[in-house]
Structures are given as C-alpha cells and as structure tokens.
Amino acid sequence: MFSILIPSYNNLDYLKLCIESIQKNSKYNHQIIVHVQEGSDGSIDYLNSKNIEYTKSKVNIGASAAFNKASSLVKNEFIVISHDDFYYCPKWDVIFEENIKKYNNNNFILTGTMVGPENTGHVKFDCGKDINNFDEKRLLDNLNNIKIYDFQGSTKHPAILHKSLWDKVNGWSEEFTPAGGDDTDFLVKLWNSGVRVFRGLGNCSVYHFGSITTRKKDKHLFTYLGSKANKIFIRKWSMSINFFENNFLKSGFKKKKLVVDKYDGPLSDPQQDYMFILNKIKFKIYKFYLDLLNVK
C-alpha cells in the first residue's frame, strides 16, 4: 500500500515499538524501509529477523540523507515520512487512504496528528514520556477523546505524499544536517512546486515521544537547533522558519505556542500587507549580512 521511510540512529527499542504498531494497527500491508545509522544497537539483526528492508550508513548522516537513502527502495505510489519514536494508532492508514481519494490529482501533502506528553505535537495527552512508562491501553482507550479538527499546515511527520511529488522536489535537502529545519525546507519546496493543499488530519493519530534520539545523543546540539537552522533557512529562502509557517501555511509557533487554523480548503498566497513586506525586507537585510560575513 504505502512505503514508510524511517531513519533510526541506535534507537532499537523505539524502532521496535514503531514497527510493531504499524504491523498491529494497520489495515494494509505496507513497505517499511528503515535507514540504519551506525546500527551498533542490534538494529540490523532485528530488521533481518523481521524481513524488513533497510539501507545503512556506518555513521550518523542525519535525517535528511537518511530519508533520501531509504527512498531509493520505494516500491509504492505513496510515501510516508516517519520518525522511529512514533506509535501508530489504529486506522491511521485507512484515514490516509480515505482522504487521498478526495483528490483528483497528486498535488497535496497530508499529515497525521501527533499526540504526546508535552509540546511534541498538536495534542497534549500524557501516556508516558518514554518507552518504559508508555501506557498503550490508556492511549487506545482515549482515541475518540483526543481527536481534533482537520487543520491547515502540517505537523511535518507523519506525512504522506505521492512519489512523483517527492521526485519533483528531489526529496529532502541535506544542507541542513545536523541543524534541523529540513522538514520546513521540504514544505517550502512543495509550496514552490505549486502545492497548496497542506492538510493535517485530526483523526489520524500517532503518539510521539519527542525527538528521543536527538535528545539522548547530544543535548547541546538539541538546544542549538533553532538558531543554526534559521540561519541556513534565511540564507536559502530569505525568510525565517516561523515566518513561512505562520504566513504561508497558516500554522506555527506564536509566542512559543503552537497555533493552527481549521482546514477550509487549499491555501492562497499570503496577503502582501505592510507587515508582510516589512518583514520580507528585514529578512533580506539579514540574509545579506549572513552572506557577507559567511556566518555559519
């Protein structure tokens, strides 16, 4: 049915839970493709024992390159972009399928709704902060209570799009590694290719433990993501990550709180009002400064 891309960096326990949830809670059989980075935790032995396809690298090459490597094995029309610290809830694939059928072309990207104990997605519902205290029963018993409306924009993951669209934008951009920001960069590329349907599905749920791999590997890097990612993003697109999400996708962080608009159809180009133009000028000046000094 779908081809699911999952980068994993020595995160075997979460990877197992992710794969088991896909196999248990899906209606259809899906192609699961894992990119194993380093793999010193037994990931490859596990994947071989389950006959799951994978690509691999000897070192951590970052999520962007991992997605691209894994995509070389895609066999299906639709690609699902995933983390390895997701638990896929029942009917996730049925809900994606039902919504795909609403469109007469492939010029769209749909995302599920991330549920988590803290600010790890759109819905805060604590079923455990890590795999050791994960309360699967509580999550499944409350699925109907944690559904929300469909919303504009994107949670970025899990996302589904047609392979032709993935190929059109040449997959994931790798210049952001390891700074983050690559997921929003991917959405900019889709926008520039003509996509205007960025739809979050409120009843397609995954539980997200929240960047487990990144946090446990390098806390300094994790706290540094925002500023470095924004510098790369501004130099590339002449605007910040939040500016694109808020003004183009109608979703994003405002005053450190995630705000999303209810989905009401394809997005339009942003209104070129005074503040929009002023901010664009500001970002162009900042980009000039970054380019002039070659700021990293």
C-alpha positions as CSV (number, residue, x, y, z in Angstrom):
1,M,0.0,0.0,0.0
2,F,2.4,2.8,1.3
3,S,6.2,2.9,1.5
4,I,7.1,4.2,5.0
5,L,10.6,5.8,5.4
6,I,12.0,5.6,9.0
7,P,15.5,6.9,9.8
8,S,16.9,5.3,13.0
9,Y,20.1,6.1,14.9
10,N,20.8,3.4,17.6
11,N,17.3,3.6,18.8
12,L,16.2,0.0,18.7
13,D,13.6,-0.1,21.5
14,Y,11.6,2.7,19.9
15,L,12.1,1.4,16.4
16,K,10.7,-2.0,17.5
17,L,7.6,-0.3,19.1
18,C,7.1,1.9,15.9
19,I,7.3,-1.1,13.6
20,E,5.1,-3.3,15.8
21,S,2.5,-0.5,16.0
22,I,2.4,-0.3,12.2
23,Q,2.1,-4.0,11.8
24,K,-0.6,-4.3,14.5
25,N,-2.7,-1.2,13.8
26,S,-2.7,-1.1,10.0
27,K,-5.4,-2.4,7.8
28,Y,-3.0,-2.9,4.9
29,N,0.5,-4.4,4.4
30,H,3.0,-1.6,3.9
31,Q,6.5,-1.5,2.8
32,I,8.6,-0.4,5.7
33,I,12.1,1.0,4.9
34,V,14.5,1.8,7.7
35,H,17.7,3.7,7.2
36,V,20.0,2.4,9.9
37,Q,22.7,4.9,11.0
38,E,25.6,3.2,12.7
39,G,23.5,0.3,13.9
40,S,25.6,-0.7,16.9
41,D,22.5,-1.5,18.9
42,G,21.4,-4.6,17.0
43,S,19.0,-2.8,14.7
44,I,20.2,-4.7,11.6
45,D,19.9,-8.1,13.2
46,Y,16.3,-7.2,14.3
47,L,15.4,-5.9,10.8
48,N,16.8,-9.0,9.2
49,S,14.8,-11.2,11.6
50,K,11.6,-9.4,10.6
51,N,12.4,-9.3,6.8
52,I,12.2,-5.6,6.8
53,E,14.0,-3.6,4.1
54,Y,16.7,-1.2,5.1
55,T,19.6,1.0,3.9
56,K,22.5,1.7,6.1
57,S,25.4,4.0,6.8
58,K,28.4,3.5,9.1
59,V,27.9,6.8,10.8
60,N,25.0,9.2,11.6
61,I,24.4,11.0,8.3
62,G,21.4,12.9,9.6
63,A,17.7,12.6,8.9
64,S,17.7,14.3,5.5
65,A,20.3,12.0,3.9
66,A,18.6,9.0,5.7
67,F,15.3,9.8,4.1
68,N,16.9,10.1,0.7
69,K,18.8,6.8,1.1
70,A,15.7,5.0,2.2
71,S,13.6,6.4,-0.6
72,S,15.8,4.6,-3.1
73,L,13.9,1.4,-2.2
74,V,10.4,2.8,-2.5
75,K,8.1,0.5,-4.5
76,N,4.7,2.1,-3.9
77,E,2.9,5.2,-5.2
78,F,2.7,7.0,-1.8
79,I,5.5,7.7,0.6
80,V,5.0,8.1,4.3
81,I,7.6,10.2,6.2
82,S,8.1,8.9,9.7
83,H,10.2,9.1,12.9
84,D,11.3,6.0,14.7
85,D,9.8,7.2,18.0
86,F,6.2,7.1,16.8
87,Y,3.5,4.7,17.9
88,Y,0.9,4.5,15.0
89,C,-2.7,4.3,16.3
90,P,-5.4,2.1,14.8
91,K,-6.8,3.0,11.3
92,W,-4.0,5.5,10.6
93,D,-3.6,4.1,7.1
94,V,-7.4,3.9,6.5
95,I,-7.8,7.5,7.3
96,F,-4.9,8.5,4.9
97,E,-6.4,6.3,2.2
98,E,-9.9,7.8,2.6
99,N,-8.5,11.4,2.3
100,I,-6.3,10.6,-0.6
101,K,-9.4,9.5,-2.5
102,K,-10.9,13.0,-2.1
103,Y,-8.4,14.5,-4.6
104,N,-8.3,14.0,-8.4
105,N,-4.6,14.8,-8.6
106,N,-1.5,14.2,-6.5
107,N,-0.6,17.8,-5.7
108,F,-1.1,17.6,-2.0
109,I,0.6,16.6,1.3
110,L,-1.4,15.2,4.2
111,T,-0.1,14.8,7.8
112,G,-1.3,13.0,10.8
113,T,-1.8,14.5,14.3
114,M,1.0,14.0,16.8
115,V,-0.2,13.2,20.4
116,G,2.4,13.5,23.2
117,P,3.1,14.2,26.8
118,E,4.4,17.7,26.3
119,N,4.8,20.1,23.3
120,T,5.6,17.2,20.9
121,G,2.7,17.8,18.6
122,H,-0.8,19.3,18.3
123,V,-2.5,17.3,21.1
124,K,-1.1,17.1,24.7
125,F,-2.1,13.8,26.3
126,D,0.3,12.0,28.6
127,C,0.6,8.3,28.0
128,G,4.2,8.2,29.1
129,K,7.3,10.3,28.5
130,D,9.4,7.4,27.3
131,I,9.0,3.8,26.3
132,N,9.5,2.5,29.8
133,N,6.3,4.1,31.1
134,F,4.3,4.1,27.9
135,D,0.6,3.4,28.7
136,E,-0.6,1.9,25.4
137,K,-4.0,0.9,26.9
138,R,-4.7,4.5,28.1
139,L,-3.9,5.8,24.6
140,L,-6.1,3.4,22.8
141,D,-9.0,3.8,25.2
142,N,-9.0,7.5,24.7
143,L,-8.5,7.8,20.9
144,N,-12.0,9.2,20.4
145,N,-11.5,11.8,23.1
146,I,-8.2,13.2,21.6
147,K,-9.3,13.7,18.0
148,I,-9.2,17.3,16.8
149,Y,-10.4,19.1,13.7
150,D,-8.5,18.9,10.4
151,F,-6.2,21.9,10.3
152,Q,-4.2,24.0,7.9
153,G,-0.5,23.4,7.5
154,S,1.5,20.4,8.6
155,T,2.8,18.6,11.6
156,K,5.6,17.6,9.1
157,H,5.5,14.0,10.4
158,P,3.9,11.6,9.8
159,A,3.3,12.9,6.3
160,I,2.1,11.2,3.1
161,L,2.6,12.4,-0.5
162,H,2.8,10.9,-3.9
163,K,6.2,9.6,-5.1
164,S,6.0,11.8,-8.2
165,L,5.9,14.9,-5.9
166,W,8.8,13.6,-3.8
167,D,10.8,13.1,-7.0
168,K,9.7,16.5,-8.4
169,V,11.4,18.4,-5.4
170,N,14.3,15.9,-5.3
171,G,13.5,14.6,-1.9
172,W,15.0,16.1,1.3
173,S,17.6,18.9,1.3
174,E,20.7,17.7,3.0
175,E,22.5,21.0,3.7
176,F,20.6,21.5,7.0
177,T,22.3,18.4,8.6
178,P,22.6,18.3,11.6
179,A,20.9,21.6,12.3
180,G,17.2,20.8,11.8
181,G,14.9,23.0,9.7
182,D,15.0,20.4,6.9
183,D,11.4,19.5,7.4
184,T,10.1,23.0,6.9
185,D,12.5,23.4,4.0
186,F,10.8,20.4,2.4
187,L,7.4,22.2,2.7
188,V,8.8,25.3,1.1
189,K,10.0,23.2,-1.9
190,L,6.5,21.7,-2.2
191,W,4.9,25.2,-2.0
192,N,7.2,26.5,-4.7
193,S,6.3,23.5,-6.9
194,G,2.7,24.6,-6.7
195,V,1.3,22.6,-3.8
196,R,-1.4,24.4,-1.9
197,V,-3.1,21.5,-0.1
198,F,-1.3,21.2,3.2
199,R,-3.8,19.3,5.4
200,G,-3.4,18.0,8.9
201,L,-5.9,15.2,9.7
202,G,-7.2,15.5,13.2
203,N,-8.3,11.9,13.5
204,C,-5.1,10.3,12.2
205,S,-3.1,9.9,15.4
206,V,0.4,8.9,16.3
207,Y,1.9,9.0,19.7
208,H,5.2,10.9,19.7
209,F,7.7,10.5,22.4
210,G,9.6,13.6,21.2
211,S,13.0,13.5,19.4
212,I,14.2,10.8,21.7
213,T,17.3,10.0,19.6
214,T,18.4,13.7,19.2
215,R,17.9,14.4,22.9
216,K,19.9,11.4,24.2
217,K,22.8,11.8,21.7
218,D,23.7,15.5,22.1
219,K,21.8,17.8,24.4
220,H,23.9,20.8,23.3
221,L,23.0,20.3,19.7
222,F,19.3,19.9,20.5
223,T,19.3,23.3,22.3
224,Y,21.2,24.9,19.4
225,L,18.9,23.7,16.6
226,G,16.7,26.8,16.3
227,S,19.3,29.5,15.7
228,K,21.6,27.5,13.3
229,A,18.6,26.1,11.4
230,N,17.2,29.6,11.0
231,K,20.4,31.0,9.6
232,I,20.6,28.3,7.0
233,F,16.9,28.7,6.2
234,I,17.1,32.5,5.9
235,R,20.2,32.3,3.6
236,K,18.3,29.9,1.4
237,W,14.7,31.3,1.4
238,S,15.1,35.0,2.6
239,M,12.7,34.3,5.5
240,S,12.6,32.5,8.8
241,I,11.1,29.1,9.5
242,N,8.3,30.6,11.7
243,F,7.6,33.3,9.1
244,F,6.9,30.7,6.4
245,E,4.8,28.5,8.6
246,N,2.7,31.4,10.0
247,N,2.2,33.4,6.8
248,F,2.1,30.7,4.1
249,L,0.9,27.5,5.9
250,K,-1.3,29.4,8.5
251,S,0.2,27.2,11.3
252,G,3.2,27.5,13.5
253,F,4.5,28.9,16.8
254,K,3.4,32.2,18.0
255,K,4.8,33.4,21.4
256,K,6.1,29.8,21.9
257,K,2.6,28.3,21.5
258,L,1.6,26.2,18.5
259,V,-1.3,27.8,16.7
260,V,-3.2,26.2,13.8
261,D,-6.2,27.3,11.7
262,K,-9.1,25.0,10.9
263,Y,-8.8,23.5,7.5
264,D,-11.1,25.2,5.0
265,G,-9.6,24.3,1.6
266,P,-6.4,24.9,-0.4
267,L,-4.2,27.7,0.8
268,S,-3.8,31.0,-1.0
269,D,-0.7,33.1,-1.5
270,P,-0.1,35.3,1.6
271,Q,-1.5,38.8,1.7
272,Q,1.2,41.3,0.8
273,D,0.3,43.8,3.6
274,Y,2.5,46.3,5.3
275,M,3.9,43.9,8.0
276,F,4.5,41.2,5.4
277,I,6.5,43.5,3.2
278,L,8.4,45.0,6.2
279,N,9.4,41.5,7.4
280,K,10.5,40.4,4.0
281,I,12.8,43.5,3.8
282,K,14.1,42.7,7.3
283,F,14.9,39.1,6.2
284,K,16.6,40.2,3.0
285,I,18.9,42.6,5.0
286,Y,19.7,39.8,7.5
287,K,20.4,37.4,4.6
288,F,22.8,40.0,3.1
289,Y,24.5,40.2,6.4
290,L,24.8,36.4,6.8
291,D,26.1,36.1,3.2
292,L,28.5,39.0,3.6
293,L,30.1,37.6,6.7
294,N,29.7,34.0,5.7
295,V,28.0,33.3,9.0
296,K,27.6,29.7,9.8
